[in-house]
Amino acid sequence: MKVAIQGEAGSFSHEAARRMLPGTRIVACERSAEVFERVERGSVAVAVIPIENSLAGSVTEHLDLLMARKVFVQREFRLRIVHNLIAAPGVRRKELRRVLSHPVALQQCRDFLGRNRKIKALPFYDTAGSVKHIIQEGLLDTAGIAGRQAAKVYGGRILAAGIEDDKRNFTRFFLIRKSRRILPDANKTSIAFGLKNVPGALFKALSVFSLRDISLSKIESRPMRGRPWEYVFYVDFLRGDDQAARHALRHLSEVADPVKVLGIYPAV
């Protein structure tokens, strides 16, 4: 089975995919949109995407893609994230002038970057990809921020380990597929719904869960494309595909438009 990820070998997405689906063939993609396109086309069976970090928050591009694309979340997984400052062999820390990494990773290391202001932080498409680029290009004034595995894969040297702001740093990943498949022990649901910006709209939407004693574990909003000043709300609630959840979703469809079930899966 082939699984798509965004990023290079040695990335955190690569590690999450390896742990969730041991023995599968991993297909690396440079862009997140390509990951979703491969799932929709059927060129890969599934994909693993980061959706939320405990320090930096949600990966908003992936929220938007989940809403726009015909995919379904089947599983979630949490991975402990340890960031390292990685440079080419022989480079000393005092020689560094730039550091490259994925923007979400840079956000997770703001304290370290604040203490080292002579090093300019620049966004890159991937954590492990930043290390690969530095080694291949022979950059002697630049380091990447990535996991330990990236240094091993590309021959980099770790100059500082564990530079994330907080040691309780976790990233939540989704396993997505084209078809709707619900595992037997699924007890958590992710949805997205749109509301007009009118008084009481959010209260009416959330009341469908409160009336049925359904607990929400997360809620956040994103702008709705093509409908200025209207918003999509992303909600996780702690029920699977049971009668109460189905009634709540039917009730929600009376006050919200659109309503999309993004996935139903076992909580971790």
Summary of the structure (lengths in Angstrom):
residues: 268
radius of gyration: 20.2
end to end distance: 23.7
largest distance: 63.6
contacts: 896
relative contact order: 0.17
helix: 31%
strand: 33%
